[in-house]
Amino acid sequence: MGIGYLFGSISPVIKSSLGYNQRQLASLGVAKDLGDSVGFLAGGLCEVLPLWGAILVGALQNLVGYGWVWLIVTGRAPALPLWAMCILIFVGNNGETYFNTAALVSCVQNFPKSRGPIVGILKGFAGLSGAILTQVYTMIHSPDHASLIFMVAVGPTMVVIGLMFFIRPVGGHRQLRPSDATSFTFVYSVCILLAAYLMGIMLLEDLVDLNQTVITIFTVILFVLIVIPIIIPVSLNFESRDPSEEALLLETNKQEGEKSEQDGNEIIFSEVEDEKPREVDMLPASERQKRIAQLQSKLAQAAAEGAVRVKRRRGPHRGEDFTLWQALMKADFWLIFFSLLLGSGSGLTVIDNLGQMSQSLGYDNTHIFVSMISIWNFLGRVGGGYFSEIVVRDYAYPRPVAMAVAQLIMAVGHVFFAAGWTGEMYIGTLLIGLGYGAHWAIVPATASELFGLKKFGALYNFLTLANPAGSLVFSGLIASRIYDYEAEKQAQEHHRPMSFLYGTFVSDQPLKCEGSVCYFLSSIIMSGFCLVAVVLSMILVHRTKIVYKNLYGKTRS
């Protein structure tokens, strides 16, 4: 659902209501990121419960966690210590992992031949939800800023409970319809129209003082655009099945049978991987299969005569189904993890601190930037899935090269935040949002290609741990400390009332930093780490060229 992307909008009211400093607020941000990423329980429950049951658990967590925070902020419940508030934020945001896991697992199984587009669209709408909820909040026009927390607690819970029975794997999902390309193009068009519409009405609301009736009309049109994609499954239900599609389904089943037989042969004659010359992998697909078949035949004959002992393969090869433990033994898995940690971790730090960043630069309406980065995040996810699919389908080149491009874009975005140029908030949110969003369309598709679909839920939820790990490093240890240091320095210069405690200055009011200096050094550090992430992604590209050539080279030819 992307609820966590609204933290930049609700953090200022939490900070002012409870009197937190930036470091304490960063602790809540890390708890939020942990809740958004620790999905082991969600992955496990999705394997033992029906998907609607796992989704219901997530909805209850969201309601309890954020609902209790709202009660505390509004004074309806007693204040809790920081560690307890961190637990509430964790519980509330952890509900999102159930929604994400259920949607991704079911849809990747339903559309195994279109992983890039389907992951991009799903993750894209998750990223856009922050802007959608902000627009709904604008329509409500509540003078109480804490009401946004109430909406985060109740709104998504009601929507998820209403739709939870529709999220499931369906029959006939292995059939590749000729109309799929047209359907995806239609959904992509709606996505772009929705993002452009949201951007337009937000800029209009920011520049012009609109009356409440106009804002309500804009929001109603927004809901119409959101539900338009439902036309596709409804129309397909009423269409009669084309005989060519029946033939395609039979052909697909036949190919899967042949593939399973071939997989069995590969297990029996795993010595082929040890015995074949290295240059065989560089041959065209037809010639490569011919050479491997010849080698298998010789090994089978030698095994029958007792000349060699046939051993079973120790583990799967890249492109086959891995368990989480088997994947953890592979360098490729850790390259994905650390590249994601540095890239998405720095982007998430910007998202979590966007409210304070915009306030420090003199912007009063922080919601506009939270909504804008949500839209760019959405377009990054949709675009990342689309363009990475072009890379693998048309060129049989490793998908992680698209992640390297996204990280390079983010490095430039951090430089804009550091430079303090005119309009840096607009350009910075554009570049960071696009780059961060692209990670979450590219990484799940890459993981499913290299490590299989059988344990995809567990693999995906482990990789998402890179998000809070990166946020802990960049936000909890770097950005918040530098912010508080600059705020303390400014407070001393302006002779604000402060007390000295345990070797540090403690302000009688929440510390506030002003100017581009607040996040200058943090942005430069994060830009440098994004360049390190580019290097890691390119190492992964080099290591997986053969894998992608085997996966997509035949399709391309």
Disulfide bonds with the S-S distance in Angstrom:
Cys513-Cys518 2.02
